Amino acid sequence: VVSEAALSRHVELLKALYGLVPPAEGAPEADRFRRDAAKSLAVSMVIERAAADRHVVVADRVVDDTLARFVERQYPEGRASFLSALGEQGVNEAAVRGEVARQVQVRRLYDQVTKDAAVTPQEVRAAYDKDPAAFALPPLRDVREIVVRTKEEAVALLGRLRAGADFTEAARTQSLDSSTSTQGGALGKVARVQLDETFGPAAFSARVGDYFGPVPSPQGYSYVGKVVSEDPARQRPFAEVRQEVEDQLLEAERAGLWRDFLRDRIKAAHVEYADAYRPADPGAAPSDVLPSAPLGTAASAGPTGSAAPFVGPTR
C-alpha cells in the first residue's frame, strides 16, 4: 500500500535530484502529472521486486563510490554544499542513497534481461543503406570553456584573455567545472546539439579563434568560451559507422526486450490505483524507463547541479 504522503516524498526526491518541476495545482496538466507520478512509483516498485526475484543486489560500497563521484563533479564547493542543497529541497542523504542503489539495481537487472539481444551483419548494412544521410557528421568545433559564478567575473575574465592572458591557465585556476578545468577547459570536438541551449548558439556563432561570452548557464553561472578550430560537416561511409549502426540496432533490440519484460511484470503485479491516480494505461510499459547512469555519473554531465554546458551523456 502506497500512501499519498509516500508519493509526495517520491516527487520531492525527483525534484531535488533531477530538477523536476511539477505543474501548479489546478493547472491543466496537473491531473496527468499526478497520475504519471503514481505510475512511476508503482513501476519502480515492480522493478525492485523483479530485481529481488533475480537476486540482483547492490553493495553499500558501490553506492558510496557512485555518490562520491556525483558530489565531486556536481558540487565543486564540497560535500557541505551538497548536503545544504538537499536540505533546501527537504530531502535527506538516506533518500539519495536509496535512489542511487535503485538506479544501479535497475541497470544490472536490465543487463540480465537483455543479455541475449543480437543483430546480424545483414541487418546492420540494411539499416545504413536505408538512410545514409542519417549518419552524416555535423560541423564539429573544438571548444574550450571556463565557468565562473557571475556575469561580472566573466566580463573581467574576458578582458584579461583578450589582453593576452593564457586561457589554459585561467581554466585550471578559475573554472568551477572540475571535469574540464584540469584539461585547460577543453570540451573536445562537439556538435552544436551536444551543448546546452545557451552555450551552443554562442559557441557556434563565434568565429574560429575568438573568445565569446559571457554566456548565462541554466544553473545561474556564467561561461566564457573559446573556439579553437572547426571541422566541416561530412558524409561518413559505412565502414566508418558500422559499429555505431550495430550499437544502435542492438540497443533498440535490448529496449524491446526490456519493455516486454516490464509489461509482463506490470501485468502480473495487478497494481490497483485510486481513482484520482489511475493512469491512462495502467498495464503498459512506460516508454521512458530505459536505465541511465546513476545520477548521471558515467560519462555524463548529470541531471542537476552541473555547471557544465553539455546536454545529456556527451562526456
N, C-alpha and C positions, 0 to 999 in steps of 0.2 A: 504494500500500500504506500503510495506517494502522496504526501500532503501538499497543499498549495504553498505552505512555507518552504518545503523542500524544493519545490520547483522554483520558487523565488531565489533561493540560495544558489541553485544551478545557474540561473540567469545572471546573478550578481558575479559569479565566478567568470562567466564568459565575458561579461563587461570588463572586468579587471584585467583578464589575460589577453583578450583579443580585440578590445575596443568596441565590442558590440554596443549598439545604441538602440534600445527598444523604442518603438513608436510611443508617442504620448497616449495616455489613457483616453479613450474616446475617439482617437484618430481612426480613419477608415481601415488602416492596415493593422490596427492593434488586435483585432479579433484573430486574424490569421497568424500573427506573431505568437499569440498565446497558445494556439493550437499546435503550431510548428514547434514551439519550445517544449510542449508536453511530449510530442512525439520524439524529439531529440533526446530527451531524458529517458524515455521508455526504450528507445533503440539502444542507447548507451547501456542500460541495464541488461538488455537481451544479449549484447555483445560480451559484457562481463561474464554472464552466465555461460555463454558458449566458450569463452576462453578458459573458464574454470573446468568445464567438461573435458576440454582438451589438455588440461594440465599446463596451461601457459601461465607462468609466474614471472614476476619481476623482482629482482633483488633490491634491497634498500640502497646498495652501493651504486647501482645503475641510476636510480632516482637522484641520489646525491650528486653524481657526476653530471648528469643532464641539467639539473637545476643550477649547479655551479657555473656551467658554461653559459647558460642563459643569462644569469645575473652579471657575469663578467662582460658579456657582449652588449646587453641592453642597458645596463646601469653602470656606466664608467665611473660614476662617483662612488661606487662601492655597495656592499650589501645593505648598509643602513638606508641608502636611498631606495633600494628595492623594498625593504620592509616598510618604509614610510609610505611608498606608493600603494602598497597593499592595504595599509591602514586607512588611507584616504578613500579606498574603494570598499572598505568594510569587509575585506577578505583576509583570512589568516594564512600563514605559511603551510599549515597542515592541509588546507584545501588545495593549495597549489601543488603540493607534493602528490596528493591524490590524483590530480589531473595529469601530472607527468607520468605517474605509474600507469594510469589508464591508457594514455596515448602509446606508451611503449608496449603495453599489453596488446592493444589493438593492432599495432604494426606487426607484432610477432604472430598473432592469430591470422592476419592477412597473408603473411608469408606461408604459413601452414596450409591455408585453404587453397592458395593459388600456385602451389609448388609444381603442379603438373601442367601448367599452361605452356603451350608451344605453338610456333608458326613455321610454315615451310618456306624454303627459298623461293618457290614459285609465287607464294602469296606476297612476299616482300617485293619482288620485282613488279608484280601486277599493281601493287599499291603506288609505287613510284611512277610507273607508266601512265596511270590514270590521271595524274596531275603533277607533272614535273615542276610547274611553276610554284607549287606549294612548298617546294624545298629550296627555292631561291634564297640567297643570303641578302638581307637588307644592308644598307650602309652601316658600317661599324665605325665607332670613334673610340680612340684611346683617350680616356678622360681621367683626370685626377680631381680630387675634392678635399676640401678642408671644412670641417664642421665646427662652428663656434656658437656661442649662446645667443648673441644678439645681432641685430642688423648693424648697430653702431660698430661692434667689433669687426664685423665682416667688411664694412666700408674702410675702416682703418687698415685692415689686413690687405685689402686690395691696393690701397695706396702704397704700402710698403713693397708689395710684389711688383707693381708697375715701376717702382723706383729702383728695382734690382735685387730685392730680397730673394733668397732661394726658396722655391716652392716646397721641395722635398723636406728641407729642414723645418720650414714652418709647419708642414703637416705632422712631422714627427713630434714637435714640441707643443703644438697648439690644438690640433684636431681632437674633438671629443669622440670621434669614431675610432674606437680601438682596433676594429677589424681592418682598417686601411692605413692608419697613421704609421704603423711600423713599416709599411711599404711606400712611404712618402706620399700617401693619399691616392695611390693608383687603384682605379677600379678595373683596369684592363680594357680590352676592346668590347664595347657593349653596343647593342641596338637601342634605338630610342624607346621602344616598348619595354625594355628592361628597367628603365628609370622611372621614378615616380612622376606624378602629374605636374609638378613644378620644376623639378630638376631636368627632366627630359627635354622639354622645349628649349630651356636655356642652353643646355649643353649642345643641342643640335642646331641652334640658330647662331651661336658664336662662330667666328672664323677660326680656322685651324691656327694654332699658335697663340690665340688670345686667351686672356683671363675673362671670367664672367662672374656676375653676382652683384650684390647679394641676392640669393635665392631663398625664399622662405621655405621651411620644411613643414610637413603636416604636424610634426611634434613640437613646433614652436622654435626650432633652432634656425640658423642661417647657414647656407652653403656658400663657399667660394670655390670656383672651379677653373680648370684649365683644359683646353682641347689640345692634345699633343699631336695627333695625326688622325687621318680618316681613310678607311678602305671603302671603295665604291661598292654598290650592290652588284651581285653576280649570280648566275645560274650555277648550281652545283651538280656535277654529273652523278650518276647512280653509284659509281664506285666510292665516291666520297661520302655519300649519305646512307649507304646500305645498312650500316649498323644502326644509325638513327631511325631509319624506317622500321627495321626489325624491332627495335626497342619500343617504338610507338605501337606497333601491332601487338606486341607481346603484352604491353601494359593494358591495351584495350581488352585483350583476352582475359587477363587477370581481373580487370574490373568487372567483366561479365560474370566470371566465376564467383567473385565476391558478392555481387548483388544477388545472384541466385541463392547463394548461401544465406545471406541476410534475409531475403524474402521467406525462405523456408523456416528459418529460426523465428522470425517475427510471427509467422502464421502459427507455428507450434506453441508459441508463448501465450496465445489467447489474451493479449493485452486488452483491458477494458478501460474506457475513458469516461469521465463525467461529461455530461452534455456540452458544457461550456468549453471543454478542452479537446473534444474529439476532432482529429484532423480529417481532411477531406478524404484521404485514402489510407486508413489505419494499417492495412496489411501490406502496403507496397514498401519496397526497399527505398530509402531516401537516395536521391541522386548525388548527394554531396558528402558521402560518408567514406570516401577513399582516405585511408590513413595518411597523415602528414608527419613530418619530422616533429618529435616532441618539442613544443614551444618554439618551433622554427629553428632548432639547434643545428640541424645538419645542412651545412652549406646554404644558409638562408638568412635573410635579414630579420626574419621573425615577424610575428603578427602584431606586436605592440611594443612601444617604448624605444624603438631603434631610431637613431639619428641619421642612419644611412639612407641614401636616396634610391636604393633598389626596391623593386616591387616583386614579391614572390621569390621562389627559390633560384636566384640568379648567381649566388656565390656561396 
